[in-house]
Amino acid sequence: MAPTPLFVAPAPPLPGPAHTTEAELIVQALESDVRLGLSDAKALELKGIYGLNQIKPPEKPSVSLRLLLLPYLELPGREEEQESFLWGES
């Protein structure tokens, strides 16, 4: 079962899927300008709705998976990486 996302932002009002919509219609829907981009006010508004333009960092593997993979990391000179991987430290 796939994990459910914590937050799903509402889609902007487009006439169809973004990948099949004409660029000009997307620009109009976002109240933007192809030469100037978004106004500061519109950018702040969209940031409030959709959040920052960031990808969530991947989740750390479970402790069980770490223990299973640990023997493959047991190489001389990699003790610090082994500890970090095993205990989930950054």
Short mmCIF file of the C-alpha atoms (twelve columns), coordinates in Angstrom:
data_MODEL
# 
_entry.id   MODEL 
# 
loop_
_atom_site.group_PDB 
_atom_site.id 
_atom_site.type_symbol 
_atom_site.label_atom_id 
_atom_site.label_alt_id 
_atom_site.label_comp_id 
_atom_site.label_asym_id 
_atom_site.label_seq_id 
_atom_site.Cartn_x 
_atom_site.Cartn_y 
_atom_site.Cartn_z 
_atom_site.pdbx_PDB_model_num 
ATOM 1  C CA . MET A 1  0.000  0.000  0.000   1 
ATOM 2  C CA . ALA A 2  1.451  3.382  -1.003  1 
ATOM 3  C CA . PRO A 3  1.818  5.952  1.771   1 
ATOM 4  C CA . THR A 4  -0.648 8.808  1.622   1 
ATOM 5  C CA . PRO A 5  0.907  12.243 1.278   1 
ATOM 6  C CA . LEU A 6  0.642  14.555 4.258   1 
ATOM 7  C CA . PHE A 7  -0.620 17.431 2.137   1 
ATOM 8  C CA . VAL A 8  -2.019 17.617 -1.352  1 
ATOM 9  C CA . ALA A 9  -2.243 21.157 -2.664  1 
ATOM 10 C CA . PRO A 10 -5.240 22.121 -4.778  1 
ATOM 11 C CA . ALA A 11 -4.519 22.209 -8.478  1 
ATOM 12 C CA . PRO A 12 -4.471 25.576 -10.208 1 
ATOM 13 C CA . PRO A 13 -7.558 26.245 -12.344 1 
ATOM 14 C CA . LEU A 14 -6.489 24.825 -15.698 1 
ATOM 15 C CA . PRO A 15 -8.730 23.613 -18.534 1 
ATOM 16 C CA . GLY A 16 -6.991 20.215 -18.417 1 
ATOM 17 C CA . PRO A 17 -3.823 18.465 -17.239 1 
ATOM 18 C CA . ALA A 18 -0.862 20.857 -17.178 1 
ATOM 19 C CA . HIS A 19 1.257  18.666 -19.459 1 
ATOM 20 C CA . THR A 20 -1.368 18.871 -22.221 1 
ATOM 21 C CA . THR A 21 -2.428 22.501 -21.732 1 
ATOM 22 C CA . GLU A 22 -1.116 25.284 -23.941 1 
ATOM 23 C CA . ALA A 23 1.558  27.337 -22.186 1 
ATOM 24 C CA . GLU A 24 -0.358 30.586 -22.725 1 
ATOM 25 C CA . LEU A 25 -3.415 29.166 -20.923 1 
ATOM 26 C CA . ILE A 26 -1.247 28.156 -17.973 1 
ATOM 27 C CA . VAL A 27 0.277  31.635 -17.834 1 
ATOM 28 C CA . GLN A 28 -3.215 33.157 -17.842 1 
ATOM 29 C CA . ALA A 29 -4.507 30.733 -15.179 1 
ATOM 30 C CA . LEU A 30 -1.608 31.657 -12.896 1 
ATOM 31 C CA . GLU A 31 -2.140 35.360 -13.614 1 
ATOM 32 C CA . SER A 32 1.440  35.628 -14.777 1 
ATOM 33 C CA . ASP A 33 3.369  37.218 -17.636 1 
ATOM 34 C CA . VAL A 34 5.748  35.296 -19.909 1 
ATOM 35 C CA . ARG A 35 8.310  38.104 -19.859 1 
ATOM 36 C CA . LEU A 36 7.993  39.360 -16.291 1 
ATOM 37 C CA . GLY A 37 6.939  36.211 -14.440 1 
ATOM 38 C CA . LEU A 38 4.746  36.291 -11.347 1 
ATOM 39 C CA . SER A 39 4.292  39.481 -9.397  1 
ATOM 40 C CA . ASP A 40 5.651  39.418 -5.838  1 
ATOM 41 C CA . ALA A 41 2.108  39.440 -4.461  1 
ATOM 42 C CA . LYS A 42 1.021  36.514 -6.659  1 
ATOM 43 C CA . ALA A 43 4.168  34.564 -5.790  1 
ATOM 44 C CA . LEU A 44 3.446  35.015 -2.063  1 
ATOM 45 C CA . GLU A 45 -0.182 34.001 -2.591  1 
ATOM 46 C CA . LEU A 46 0.818  30.813 -4.431  1 
ATOM 47 C CA . LYS A 47 3.496  30.047 -1.843  1 
ATOM 48 C CA . GLY A 48 0.792  30.233 0.819   1 
ATOM 49 C CA . ILE A 49 -1.387 27.787 -1.128  1 
ATOM 50 C CA . TYR A 50 1.204  25.333 -2.464  1 
ATOM 51 C CA . GLY A 51 4.159  25.822 -0.115  1 
ATOM 52 C CA . LEU A 52 7.795  26.022 -1.100  1 
ATOM 53 C CA . ASN A 53 8.922  24.516 -4.371  1 
ATOM 54 C CA . GLN A 54 10.804 21.666 -2.704  1 
ATOM 55 C CA . ILE A 55 10.915 17.920 -2.961  1 
ATOM 56 C CA . LYS A 56 10.517 16.047 0.305   1 
ATOM 57 C CA . PRO A 57 13.744 14.334 1.319   1 
ATOM 58 C CA . PRO A 58 13.541 10.555 1.136   1 
ATOM 59 C CA . GLU A 59 12.657 8.701  4.302   1 
ATOM 60 C CA . LYS A 60 15.450 6.853  6.044   1 
ATOM 61 C CA . PRO A 61 15.332 3.079  5.697   1 
ATOM 62 C CA . SER A 62 13.850 1.154  8.605   1 
ATOM 63 C CA . VAL A 63 16.138 -0.244 11.291  1 
ATOM 64 C CA . SER A 64 15.412 -3.764 9.996   1 
ATOM 65 C CA . LEU A 65 16.573 -2.832 6.504   1 
ATOM 66 C CA . ARG A 66 19.648 -1.091 7.910   1 
ATOM 67 C CA . LEU A 67 20.597 -4.215 9.868   1 
ATOM 68 C CA . LEU A 68 20.046 -6.360 6.780   1 
ATOM 69 C CA . LEU A 69 22.297 -4.121 4.643   1 
ATOM 70 C CA . LEU A 70 24.972 -3.471 7.266   1 
ATOM 71 C CA . PRO A 71 27.240 -6.403 6.273   1 
ATOM 72 C CA . TYR A 72 27.558 -4.909 2.796   1 
ATOM 73 C CA . LEU A 73 28.898 -1.677 4.287   1 
ATOM 74 C CA . GLU A 74 31.532 -3.376 6.423   1 
ATOM 75 C CA . LEU A 75 34.589 -2.134 4.599   1 
ATOM 76 C CA . PRO A 76 37.789 -0.851 6.223   1 
ATOM 77 C CA . GLY A 77 37.779 2.915  6.628   1 
ATOM 78 C CA . ARG A 78 33.990 3.269  6.466   1 
ATOM 79 C CA . GLU A 79 33.201 2.899  10.168  1 
ATOM 80 C CA . GLU A 80 31.731 6.398  10.432  1 
ATOM 81 C CA . GLU A 81 29.440 5.794  7.452   1 
ATOM 82 C CA . GLN A 82 28.389 2.458  8.926   1 
ATOM 83 C CA . GLU A 83 27.406 4.083  12.233  1 
ATOM 84 C CA . SER A 84 25.556 6.881  10.452  1 
ATOM 85 C CA . PHE A 85 23.678 4.423  8.251   1 
ATOM 86 C CA . LEU A 86 22.847 2.052  11.086  1 
ATOM 87 C CA . TRP A 87 21.556 4.653  13.525  1 
ATOM 88 C CA . GLY A 88 20.091 7.089  11.006  1 
ATOM 89 C CA . GLU A 89 22.330 10.009 11.873  1 
ATOM 90 C CA . SER A 90 22.964 12.691 9.284   1 
# 
